[in-house]
Amino acid sequence: MRRLKNSLRKNLKWSPNALCEFEKLDVFVANRISDRVEYLAKNIDNVDIKPLKGHWYGHYRYAVGDWRIIFAVYEDTIVIKSVGHRKNIYK
């Protein structure tokens, strides 16, 4: 499990691309991801996140079942960059 400094609640921002992807999701999946994103913002030090390589270097991934949330951390802000199914998200 990857630990990040500053366990205080982080602010959340969604990139336009991530918002577009999120809006296309099934209601059940969207609610689940929304809940987990809120949990991530409050407990970033206590969740299983993994740093990414290659094209997504400098970003992290958070798994929610078969769905992935790709995000970056800038000081006190988490920026959601992409949301999608694990078979498509890294392409």
The 8 nearest C-alpha neighbors of each residue, nearest first, counted from 0:
[[1, 47, 48, 2, 49, 46, 45, 44],
 [0, 2, 48, 49, 47, 3, 44, 50],
 [3, 1, 44, 0, 4, 45, 43, 48],
 [2, 4, 44, 5, 1, 43, 6, 72],
 [3, 5, 6, 2, 44, 43, 7, 74],
 [6, 4, 7, 3, 44, 75, 8, 43],
 [5, 7, 44, 4, 43, 8, 42, 3],
 [8, 6, 5, 9, 41, 42, 75, 43],
 [9, 7, 41, 40, 6, 10, 42, 75],
 [8, 10, 40, 75, 76, 7, 77, 11],
 [9, 11, 76, 77, 75, 8, 40, 12],
 [12, 10, 77, 76, 78, 9, 13, 40],
 [13, 11, 78, 79, 77, 14, 10, 76],
 [14, 12, 79, 78, 17, 18, 15, 80],
 [13, 15, 17, 16, 80, 79, 18, 12],
 [16, 14, 18, 17, 19, 13, 80, 20],
 [15, 17, 19, 14, 18, 20, 81, 80],
 [18, 16, 81, 20, 14, 80, 19, 15],
 [19, 17, 21, 15, 20, 16, 13, 22],
 [18, 20, 16, 22, 17, 21, 15, 23],
 [21, 19, 17, 23, 18, 22, 82, 16],
 [20, 22, 18, 23, 19, 24, 17, 82],
 [23, 21, 19, 20, 24, 18, 29, 25],
 [22, 24, 20, 21, 19, 25, 29, 18],
 [25, 23, 21, 22, 29, 26, 28, 20],
 [24, 26, 28, 27, 29, 23, 22, 30],
 [27, 25, 29, 28, 30, 24, 31, 22],
 [26, 28, 30, 29, 25, 31, 24, 32],
 [29, 27, 31, 25, 30, 26, 32, 24],
 [30, 28, 26, 32, 31, 27, 24, 25],
 [31, 29, 33, 27, 28, 32, 26, 34],
 [30, 32, 28, 34, 29, 33, 27, 35],
 [33, 31, 35, 29, 34, 30, 36, 28],
 [32, 34, 30, 36, 35, 31, 29, 37],
 [33, 35, 31, 37, 32, 36, 30, 38],
 [34, 36, 38, 32, 37, 33, 39, 31],
 [37, 35, 39, 33, 38, 34, 32, 40],
 [38, 36, 40, 34, 39, 35, 33, 41],
 [37, 39, 35, 41, 36, 40, 42, 34],
 [40, 38, 36, 43, 42, 37, 41, 35],
 [41, 39, 9, 37, 38, 8, 42, 43],
 [40, 42, 8, 38, 39, 43, 37, 9],
 [43, 41, 39, 45, 44, 40, 38, 46],
 [42, 44, 39, 45, 46, 40, 41, 6],
 [45, 43, 2, 42, 3, 6, 46, 4],
 [46, 44, 42, 43, 47, 2, 0, 39],
 [47, 45, 43, 44, 48, 42, 39, 0],
 [48, 46, 0, 1, 49, 61, 45, 62],
 [49, 47, 61, 60, 1, 46, 0, 59],
 [48, 50, 60, 59, 1, 51, 47, 61],
 [51, 49, 59, 58, 60, 48, 52, 57],
 [50, 52, 56, 59, 55, 58, 49, 57],
 [53, 51, 56, 55, 54, 50, 57, 58],
 [52, 54, 56, 55, 51, 57, 89, 58],
 [53, 55, 56, 52, 51, 89, 57, 90],
 [56, 54, 53, 58, 52, 51, 57, 59],
 [57, 55, 52, 53, 51, 58, 54, 50],
 [58, 56, 55, 51, 59, 71, 50, 52],
 [59, 57, 71, 56, 70, 55, 51, 50],
 [60, 58, 50, 49, 70, 51, 69, 71],
 [59, 61, 69, 49, 68, 48, 70, 67],
 [60, 62, 48, 68, 67, 69, 63, 59],
 [61, 63, 67, 66, 64, 68, 60, 65],
 [64, 62, 66, 67, 65, 61, 32, 35],
 [63, 65, 66, 62, 67, 85, 84, 32],
 [66, 64, 85, 84, 63, 67, 62, 86],
 [67, 65, 84, 63, 64, 85, 83, 62],
 [66, 68, 62, 83, 61, 82, 85, 63],
 [67, 69, 82, 61, 60, 81, 70, 62],
 [70, 68, 60, 81, 80, 59, 79, 82],
 [69, 71, 79, 80, 59, 78, 58, 68],
 [70, 72, 58, 78, 77, 59, 73, 79],
 [73, 71, 77, 76, 78, 74, 70, 75],
 [72, 74, 76, 75, 77, 71, 78, 9],
 [73, 75, 76, 72, 77, 9, 5, 4],
 [76, 74, 9, 73, 10, 77, 72, 8],
 [77, 75, 10, 73, 9, 74, 11, 72],
 [76, 78, 72, 11, 71, 10, 12, 9],
 [79, 77, 12, 71, 70, 13, 11, 80],
 [78, 80, 70, 13, 81, 14, 69, 12],
 [81, 79, 70, 17, 14, 69, 78, 13],
 [80, 82, 17, 69, 79, 68, 16, 83],
 [83, 81, 68, 17, 67, 20, 21, 69],
 [84, 82, 88, 67, 66, 85, 87, 81],
 [83, 85, 66, 86, 87, 88, 65, 67],
 [84, 86, 88, 66, 87, 65, 67, 83],
 [85, 87, 84, 88, 89, 90, 83, 65],
 [88, 86, 85, 84, 90, 89, 83, 67],
 [87, 89, 83, 85, 90, 84, 86, 67],
 [88, 90, 87, 85, 86, 55, 54, 83],
 [89, 88, 87, 86, 54, 85, 55, 83]]
